[in-house]
């Protein structure tokens, strides 16, 4: 390569490094809500960092901060509708922080019961009150947790 070409490449790299970088515009609350609902119902695979960022768009009260080595729990000031029912709390489990490596996202319902949520999710078979359905490589679960009906998706199990 000629020395002129090398100098041009070097100059182009310096210009690229000096150029300001603009952060992506955060999604609207509507987009964040839709993507969070899709994540807890096994329709959209998000990374834990993406899930946390979307949850923060909804301006929840963070019950527990999400970090690389911690799970995140969010109390929602405005309910999110999952399967048409209000959700007042979200929880993310980052598989990288545990032994199993499985990411999972959970939504806790404000008023609905387990059987109602299972019916809305078209889940029929329960084992001791817990409903599980395979969705591709993921598992969708409906169960009673912490005194509330919950729905969760555990990703990449198969």
C-alpha positions as CSV (number, residue, x, y, z in Angstrom):
1,X,0.0,0.0,0.0
2,X,1.3,3.4,-0.8
3,X,2.2,5.8,1.9
4,X,-0.5,8.2,0.8
5,X,-3.1,5.4,1.3
6,X,-1.7,4.6,4.7
7,X,-1.9,8.3,5.7
8,X,-5.5,8.5,4.4
9,X,-6.5,5.5,6.4
10,X,-4.8,6.8,9.6
11,X,-6.6,10.2,9.1
12,X,-9.9,8.5,8.6
13,X,-9.5,6.6,11.8
14,X,-8.6,9.7,13.7
15,X,-11.7,11.5,12.4
16,X,-13.8,8.5,13.3
17,X,-12.4,8.5,16.9
18,X,-12.9,12.3,17.2
19,X,-16.4,12.3,15.9
20,X,-19.0,12.7,18.7
21,X,-21.1,9.7,19.4
22,X,-24.8,10.1,20.0
23,X,-26.6,7.8,22.3
24,X,-29.7,6.1,20.8
25,X,-32.9,7.8,21.7
26,X,-34.7,5.8,24.4
27,X,-37.8,4.0,23.3
28,X,-41.2,5.5,24.1
29,X,-43.2,4.1,27.1
30,X,-45.5,2.4,24.6
31,X,-42.6,0.6,22.8
32,X,-41.0,-0.3,26.2
33,X,-44.3,-1.7,27.5
34,X,-44.9,-3.8,24.4
35,X,-41.3,-5.2,24.4
36,X,-41.5,-6.0,28.1
37,X,-44.8,-7.8,27.7
38,X,-43.3,-9.8,24.8
39,X,-40.3,-10.7,27.0
40,X,-42.3,-12.1,29.9
41,X,-44.6,-14.1,27.5
42,X,-41.6,-15.7,25.5
43,X,-42.3,-13.6,22.4
44,X,-39.1,-11.5,22.4
45,X,-35.7,-12.5,23.8
46,X,-34.1,-9.5,25.5
47,X,-30.8,-9.5,27.3
48,X,-31.0,-8.6,31.0
49,X,-29.5,-5.2,30.3
50,X,-32.1,-4.5,27.6
51,X,-34.9,-5.6,29.9
52,X,-33.6,-3.4,32.7
53,X,-33.3,-0.4,30.3
54,X,-36.8,-0.9,29.1
55,X,-38.2,-1.2,32.6
56,X,-36.5,2.1,33.5
57,X,-38.3,3.8,30.6
58,X,-41.5,3.2,32.5
59,X,-40.1,5.1,35.5
60,X,-40.7,2.4,38.1
61,X,-39.6,2.4,41.7
62,X,-36.6,0.2,41.7
63,X,-36.9,-2.2,44.5
64,X,-33.5,-3.7,43.8
65,X,-31.0,-2.3,41.4
66,X,-29.9,-4.4,38.5
67,X,-26.1,-4.8,38.1
68,X,-23.9,-7.4,36.5
69,X,-24.0,-9.6,39.6
70,X,-27.5,-8.9,40.9
71,X,-31.1,-9.4,39.9
72,X,-33.5,-6.5,39.2
73,X,-36.9,-6.0,40.7
74,X,-39.1,-3.1,39.7
75,X,-42.4,-1.9,41.3
76,X,-44.4,-0.2,38.6
77,X,-46.1,3.1,39.4
78,X,-48.4,2.6,36.4
79,X,-49.5,-0.9,35.8
80,X,-48.4,-2.7,32.6
81,X,-51.0,-4.9,30.9
82,X,-50.0,-8.5,30.3
83,X,-52.6,-10.7,28.6
84,X,-55.0,-7.8,29.3
85,X,-54.4,-7.9,33.1
86,X,-52.6,-5.3,35.2
87,X,-49.1,-6.1,36.4
88,X,-47.6,-4.1,39.3
89,X,-44.1,-5.6,39.5
90,X,-41.4,-6.9,37.2
91,X,-38.4,-9.1,38.0
92,X,-35.4,-10.1,36.0
93,X,-33.0,-12.9,36.7
94,X,-29.7,-12.7,34.9
95,X,-28.5,-16.2,34.2
96,X,-24.9,-15.0,34.0
97,X,-25.1,-14.2,37.8
98,X,-26.0,-17.8,38.7
99,X,-25.0,-21.3,37.9
100,X,-27.6,-22.2,35.3
101,X,-27.0,-19.4,32.7
102,X,-30.7,-19.1,32.1
103,X,-32.2,-15.6,31.8
104,X,-35.8,-15.3,33.0
105,X,-38.3,-12.4,33.2
106,X,-41.3,-12.4,35.5
107,X,-44.4,-10.2,35.8
108,X,-46.6,-10.2,38.9
109,X,-50.3,-9.6,38.5
110,X,-52.2,-7.1,40.7
111,X,-55.6,-8.7,40.7
112,X,-55.8,-11.9,38.5
113,X,-55.4,-15.4,39.8
114,X,-53.3,-18.2,38.4
115,X,-56.1,-20.1,36.7
116,X,-57.3,-16.9,35.0
117,X,-53.8,-16.1,33.7
118,X,-53.2,-19.7,32.6
119,X,-56.5,-19.6,30.6
120,X,-55.5,-16.3,29.0
121,X,-52.1,-17.8,28.0
122,X,-53.9,-20.9,26.6
123,X,-52.2,-23.2,29.1
124,X,-54.1,-26.3,30.2
125,X,-52.1,-28.7,32.2
126,X,-51.0,-27.9,35.7
127,X,-48.8,-29.7,38.1
128,X,-49.6,-28.7,41.7
129,X,-51.1,-25.4,40.5
130,X,-48.1,-24.5,38.3
131,X,-48.6,-24.3,34.5
132,X,-45.7,-24.7,32.1
133,X,-45.7,-24.6,28.3
134,X,-42.8,-24.9,25.9
135,X,-42.4,-22.0,23.5
136,X,-39.7,-23.0,21.1
137,X,-36.5,-23.2,23.1
138,X,-38.1,-21.4,26.1
139,X,-40.5,-22.2,28.9
140,X,-43.5,-20.1,29.8
141,X,-44.6,-20.5,33.4
142,X,-47.7,-19.4,35.3
143,X,-47.7,-19.9,39.1
144,X,-48.3,-18.4,42.5
145,X,-45.3,-16.5,43.7
146,X,-45.0,-14.2,46.7
147,X,-48.7,-14.2,47.2
148,X,-49.4,-13.1,43.6
149,X,-50.1,-14.8,40.3
150,X,-47.1,-14.5,38.0
151,X,-46.1,-15.3,34.5
152,X,-42.5,-15.8,33.5
153,X,-40.3,-16.8,30.6
154,X,-37.1,-18.8,31.0
155,X,-35.0,-18.4,27.9
156,X,-32.8,-20.9,25.9
157,X,-33.5,-24.1,27.9
158,X,-33.2,-26.4,24.9
